Amino acid sequence: MEIGVVKLTNTKEYPFNNSETTVALKFEQADTEYAVLTEKLAPFDGVGEVCVFDKAVNGFKIAFNGSAKSADVRYLVF
């Protein structure tokens, strides 16, 4: 299990969004079937959904799809 916090930043105007970032895992996973839970820490408004995608054994990509300029997101990998 691994827990971390990532700051996502969006410099585009809505409806466009470039908040995608790559999270490197400290511990390599056996395969890509691991789960990632996310929690929005701040702000709560304008973030929309937090999406996890492109999982690899050593990391994954994460982004939000709302109009906020930035968001802090906690993630839990298990």
C-alpha positions as CSV (number, residue, x, y, z in Angstrom):
1,M,0.0,0.0,0.0
2,E,1.2,3.5,-0.8
3,I,-0.2,6.9,0.1
4,G,0.7,10.3,-1.4
5,V,-0.5,13.7,-2.2
6,V,-0.1,15.4,-5.6
7,K,-0.8,19.0,-6.7
8,L,-2.5,19.2,-10.1
9,T,-2.3,22.5,-12.0
10,N,-4.5,23.6,-14.9
11,T,-3.4,26.6,-17.0
12,K,-6.1,26.4,-19.6
13,E,-9.5,28.2,-19.7
14,Y,-12.6,26.1,-19.3
15,P,-13.6,23.8,-21.1
16,F,-10.0,22.9,-21.8
17,N,-7.8,21.4,-19.1
18,N,-4.1,20.3,-18.9
19,S,-4.0,19.1,-15.3
20,E,-2.6,15.7,-16.3
21,T,0.5,14.6,-14.4
22,T,2.4,11.3,-13.9
23,V,2.8,9.8,-10.4
24,A,5.9,7.6,-9.9
25,L,5.3,4.8,-7.4
26,K,7.9,4.2,-4.7
27,F,7.2,0.4,-4.8
28,E,6.8,-1.3,-8.2
29,Q,3.5,-3.3,-8.4
30,A,3.3,-6.9,-9.6
31,D,1.0,-5.9,-12.5
32,T,-1.4,-3.1,-13.5
33,E,-4.4,-4.6,-11.8
34,Y,-3.9,-2.4,-8.6
35,A,-6.5,0.0,-7.4
36,V,-6.1,3.8,-6.8
37,L,-8.5,5.6,-4.6
38,T,-8.4,9.4,-4.7
39,E,-9.6,12.2,-2.4
40,K,-9.9,15.9,-3.2
41,L,-8.2,17.9,-0.5
42,A,-8.6,21.5,-1.8
43,P,-10.4,23.1,-3.4
44,F,-13.7,21.2,-3.5
45,D,-15.4,23.5,-6.1
46,G,-14.5,23.4,-9.7
47,V,-12.3,20.3,-9.7
48,G,-14.9,17.9,-11.2
49,E,-13.9,14.3,-11.3
50,V,-10.4,13.0,-10.5
51,C,-9.3,10.5,-13.1
52,V,-6.6,7.8,-12.9
53,F,-5.5,6.3,-16.1
54,D,-2.5,4.8,-18.0
55,K,-1.5,2.6,-15.1
56,A,1.9,0.9,-15.3
57,V,3.7,-1.2,-12.7
58,N,5.8,1.8,-11.7
59,G,3.3,4.6,-11.9
60,F,0.1,6.1,-13.3
61,K,-1.3,9.3,-14.7
62,I,-3.8,11.5,-12.8
63,A,-5.9,14.5,-13.8
64,F,-9.1,16.4,-13.0
65,N,-11.7,17.5,-15.5
66,G,-13.1,20.6,-14.0
67,S,-12.4,24.4,-14.3
68,A,-10.3,24.8,-11.2
69,K,-6.8,26.3,-11.6
70,S,-5.3,23.7,-9.2
71,A,-6.2,20.9,-6.9
72,D,-4.5,18.9,-4.2
73,V,-5.4,15.2,-4.4
74,R,-4.5,12.4,-2.0
75,Y,-4.1,9.0,-3.5
76,L,-4.0,5.5,-2.0
77,V,-2.6,2.6,-4.1
78,F,-3.4,-1.0,-3.1
